[in-house]
């Protein structure tokens, strides 16, 4: 097989907008876990075919290659049949697989034989992943972070959204993680990304920020649901970020929690099952009381007690331990969680930049 033009990951990422398409030829399961920005999936082996070829390879590599080659050829032909009418003469795609090996090499060979100016990503997805990890180590240190701290239910997330609506730079980690960050934080109908998928989304968000302007971010623990923040970002938030302490009286906080977690009204049993995760910290008797209140529909009481007896003590200890700059934090009092209150608070913050 002839050697066709290849491109290194760093150069490909710098020139990504110049490619007419980014084609990921890995299996659908690999693609679903994570992929390059804007990539489309043209698998040369589907999930089952990849399993069959991989199993056979352990027994007889030569037979596996023969079988794999026939599958790959048929799949590439199917992709070309499906797309050829929409591909102009000067179409220039970037093609990649897991390691820049035979799968993307086969697709790249076919495309170049047709006459397209196709490029194969050297090192494949693994080289892209290495670039993402390197960027996640380097980018956070360039940012001037303003960290919104405050007790559960005080409106930090809504304030972050109000800041974004008024043109501020915002890094919404919970939106990227698709999770609110607590034992109750899973979003209904919205599964979390894989760790790799989260890293890629975070890399794209960080790369888009202007280091000359402040970046507002909500205080988070290292783990948001099932995904983890990069150490460099976590360190920058806790050691170098400017803190703003957001306050709201308890009735307003309870009302916000009732709104944000309204989906549990239809599933008190599911709510109670999640609270089982607090037994080690808070004891069976106390958790059972919260579960009983939920079954009785006394949601305001449940959230008020969870705030006072679980979230507030743990959150404040964590903040004091990890944010040494908190003692000098600006204090921002919010009357409630209304859009008007959030817009007003956002304007006050931005006026001080």
N, C-alpha and C positions, 0 to 999 in steps of 0.2 A: 504494500500500500504506500502510495506517495505521501510525503509529509506536507501538510497544508499549513497555512499561516496560523500561528497561535499568538495569544496575547496574555501577559501577566495580569494578575488580579488587580493590583494597584492601578495600573494603566487603564484596565477595562472599566474600573469604577469611576475614574476621572473622566472617561469619555462615554459614560453609559448612555447619555442622551443622544449620542451620534449613531447608535445602533437602531436599526429599524425594528428589531425584536430581540428579546432575550429568551432563548429556548432551553428549557430544563428538560433533559431527556431521561431523567431518573424515573423511578416508579411513582405512581400516585401517592403512596404512603410516604415516601421520602420527600416528595414535593410538599405534601400537607404539613409535614413537621416544620419546614422552613425552606425558603427559596430566595433568590436574588430579587431585588425590587423590580416590579413590573414583569417578571418572568411568566411565560406561559408553559404549560406542561405538554410536551410531545413525548410520552414515554416510549422508548424503544423496547422495553420489557415491562409488562404490567406486574402487579404485585405477585400474582400466582406464578407467572412465567419466571420471574426473578427467583422465587423460592425453588422452583423445579430445577432450574439451571444450577443454582447454588448447591443444592443437595447432590445433584449428579456430579458436579465438579469435584466434590470430596471423594467420589468413588472412581471417576475416570475423567480427567481434565479434557482429554481430546474429544471424547463423545459429548461432553458439556459444551465445548466450543462449537462443534458442528450443530448441535441442537440450538444453541443460543444464536448462532449466525443466521439460521433459517428464520427464527422468530423475529430477530432484529430487522432483517431484510423485509419481511412481510409488514411489520409495524411501520417502518419508515415509508414504505410504499403507500400504506393507508393514510399516513399524515400528508404526504405529498398529494394524493388524490383529493383529500379533503380541503387543502389550502392552495393548490397550485394556481387557480384562476385569480387569486388575490395577491399573488407575489410578482411584483414588477421586476424587470430585468436587472436593475441596479440595487435590488434588495440586499441589505447587509446585516445579517443576524449575528449574534453572539451565542454560541452553543456550549453547554457544559453538562457534565454528569458529576458523579461523586468525587472522582480523583483526576479527571481529565484523561481518562483512559479509553477503552475500546468503545463504550457506548456513545460518548460524544464524538469520538474519532470517526465512528461509522457514519453518524449523521453528518458531520462536517465534510467527510469525503463525498458523500452523495450530493450535498448541496453545491460543493465546489465543482463537481463533475457536470452539474447542470449549467454552471456559469455564475452562480451567486457568489458574492464576495464574503463568504462565511468565515468567521474566526472561532477557534476553539479556545476556551479558557484553560490556560495552563494550571494544572493542579485541581481543576474543577471546583465543586462546592467547597471542598476542604480549604482551598486557598482563599476563597471569598470569606469563609468563616474565620480564618486567621486574621484577615484584614479587619473584620468587624471587632474581634476581640482586642486587637491592638488599638483600634480607635476608641473602644470603651475604656481602655486604660489611660489614654492621652487626653481625650476631649473634656472630661469633667473638670480637670485642673485649670482650664482656660476660662471657666465660667464664673460670673459673679452671681451667686445664688442668694435669693431672699426666701427663707424657709418659713412657711406658715405653720405655726405650732398652736396647739390648743386641745382642749378636751374633746372626747367623742361627741359628735352631734353639734358642734359649735359653728358649723358652716364653712369649714376650710375649703372643701371641694367646690361649693357654690361660689365662694369668693374667688377661687382660682378661675372658674369659668367667667365670672364677671370681669376679672382683670383681662382675660383673653379677649372678651368682647369689646373692651376699650383699647385694644391694640398693644397690650403688654405682652412680653415674651413669657410663655408659660410652658412648663414641663409637667404634663398631667400623667404621673406614673400609674395611678389607678386606672385611668382610661387605657393606657398601653397594656397593662396587666389584665384588664377586664375583671377586676376584683377590687372590693373596698378595703381589703386588708385585715379583716377581723375574722373570727370563727364564723360569723354570719355574712361574710362579705361576698360570697359568690353571687354573680349576677344571673337572674333567671333567663334561660334561653341563650346564654352567651358564654360558652366554655372558654377557659383560659387558653392562651397560646402555649405552645411548648416553650421551654427555656430558650432554645435557639431562635424561635420565632419572636419571642419577647426581646431578645438581644438585638435582633435585626431591626425591629420597630424602634427600639430605644436609640440605636445607632443613627438611624435616619432622623429621629427627632433632635438628637444632640447636634448632628452635623448641620442642621438647618438654623441653629441659634447663632445670633450675633454676640460674640464675646465682649463687645463694647457696651452692650446694654444689659441691665439686670434681668435675671431669669427667676420667675416666681415658681416655687415648687412646694408641695405639701410635705410635711415631715412624715417619714415612713420608716418602719423597721426594715431590716435587711431583706426580709421575705414578705412578699405580697401574695397571699394565697400560696400557690405552688411554685411561683417563680422568684428568683433572687435578683436583687440589684447588684451591679458590678461593684466590687470593693472600692474602686476609685471614685465612683459617684457617691457611694455611701460615706466615704471619708470626707469628700468635699462638702457634702451637706452638713455633716456633724462637726467638722473641725474648722471650716472656713466660711460657712454660710452665715449671712445676717439673719437673725431671727425676728419674727413678728408674732407676738402672743395674741391669738384671737380669742375673745371672750363672748359668751352669751349666757344669759340666765337659764336656769334649769327648765322652766316651762317652754321656752323657745327651743331648747335642745331636744326635749321630748317630742315636740311637734315635728321637728326635722326628721327625727328617727322614725316617727310614725309614717311620714311621707316616703322616706328612702327605703323602708323595709315593709311597705304596705303589702307586698306579694306574700308575706308570711300569713296574712289573715286567712288566706285560702288553704293554708297548709300548716296548721299548728303542730301537727305530729312531726313534720319535717323540721320545723323550728326546734322542737324539743329534742329531736335526735342530734341536731348540731350542738345543742347545749350540753349534751353528754360529754363533749370534749372539755368542759370546764370542771368536771367533777374533781379531778386531781387538785386543781387550784382552789376551788371554792367549796368542796364538800358535797356529798350526795343530798343532804337535807336541803341545803340552799338551792341547789340546782333543781331539785324536785319541786320546790315552791315556784320557781320561775316557769317550769313546764306546766304546772297546774294553772297558774295565772293565764298562760297563753291558751290553754284548752278552754278556759272560762271566758276568753275574749277580752281579758283585761290588759290590753296591750300597752296603754300608757303606764300602768303600774309596773309591768314587766320591764319596759325600757328605762324607767326612772330608777328602778332598783339595780338593773344591770350597769347603768352609768355610775351610780354612787358606790356600789359594792364590788364591781369588777373592773370596768374600764378605767375609771378615773384614777384609782390607786395605782394600778399597773402602769398606765400611760405616763403619769406624772413621775414615777420613779425612773422609768426609762428615759424620759426627757432630761431629767436632772443629771442622770449618769452620762448621757451621750451628747448633750448640747451645752458645753461650758459657757457659750455666749448667751445662754438664755437669760441670765441675770441682767443683762443690758438690753433685753429685747423691748422694742416698742410694743405698747399694749393697744389693742384695737377692739373697742367694745361694739358689739352688734346688738341692736334691739331685738331682732328676730331674723328669720331666714327668708324674708320676702325679697323679690327681685329689686325692689326699691332700696332696701337696706343694703343689699350686696353691691348694687351700683354705686351708692353713696360711699361705702367703705372703700371700694376699688378706686374711686376718684381721689379719696383722701390719701391713699397709699401712693398713687402715681404722682400726686402733686409734690411728694417729698423726694422724688428721684432726682 
